[in-house]
Amino acid sequence: MGKVEIRQPTSRFFFPWPVVLVSCVDENGKPNIITVGASSICSSNPPTVGVAIGTAQYSLGLIKRTRDFGVNLPTQELLWQADFCGSQSGRNINKFEAAGLTVQQPKIIESPLIAECPVSMECKLIHAISLGNHEWLIGEIVAVHCDEAILDQRGELDTSKVHPVFSYWAEYWSVGQRLKDWHFSRTEPKP
Ligand SMILES: Cc1cc2nc3c(=O)[nH]c(=O)nc-3n(C[C@H](O)[C@H](O)[C@H](O)COP(=O)(O)O)c2cc1C
């Protein structure tokens, strides 16, 4: 079987989409959360991440006002809360209260963090790139808060203890089996 060309060019075939919870706050101090699948690490020095926020999303204006946001990594145990924050608008409700999530006070930025997520990053907005119906918001990570329970004795991340959530098309997926370490091809021949 060969490849066929998909009639309409689309970004949807790209896989997978790491699901993150982006936290922000309005001018009255009401916190909000938007579930984002279009997310990526961008650079390691300075450490940056990017999230694509739809131009019609309530959260976009909040983030542009404070010029910062939280990136919180949900686990499979938080799947319901992640789906909820991607199904309701913070225009009408307080998603922290409605989803039973707890505000964690940030150290540097104004946007709140989510206590239940094992990893939360404080990000300062350094670029907003307009791309049609979404803006790519690039944030410089200025602080990272990590649950000790997913660290090993040396303080490094123990990946076997993390249960991340990915999205692909309109489905949620978990990570499959661990395959290899990076650069294994330097020592192992091509099969
Ligand atoms: C799994 C999932 C992934 C999503 N990814 C994005 C995304 O990458 N960008 C975006 O703007 N909205 C995305 N959404 C939709 C928003 O989370 C949703 O419209 C949300 O209600 C907007 O919240 P707000 O109105 O409080 O800003 C996603 C929703 C789900 C369930």
The ligand as an ORCA input file, in Angstrom:
! r2SCAN-3c Opt
* xyz 0 1
  C      -8.130     17.622     24.772
  C      -8.417     19.058     24.399
  C      -7.433     19.787     23.761
  C      -7.673     21.128     23.425
  N      -6.685     21.846     22.810
  C      -6.861     23.163     22.576
  C      -5.793     23.954     22.035
  O      -4.705     23.462     21.740
  N      -6.017     25.288     21.883
  C      -7.219     25.876     22.175
  O      -7.364     27.096     22.024
  N      -8.253     25.144     22.683
  C      -8.103     23.819     22.892
  N      -9.113     23.068     23.413
  C     -10.412     23.716     23.640
  C     -10.436     24.573     24.914
  O      -9.829     23.916     26.005
  C     -11.900     24.904     25.263
  O     -12.490     25.609     24.179
  C     -12.054     25.651     26.555
  O     -13.402     25.578     26.969
  C     -11.671     27.143     26.468
  O     -11.704     27.674     27.776
  P     -11.860     29.232     28.075
  O     -13.095     29.693     27.326
  O     -12.054     29.287     29.572
  O     -10.629     29.919     27.595
  C      -8.923     21.731     23.730
  C      -9.906     20.976     24.392
  C      -9.659     19.646     24.706
  C     -10.720     18.848     25.417
*
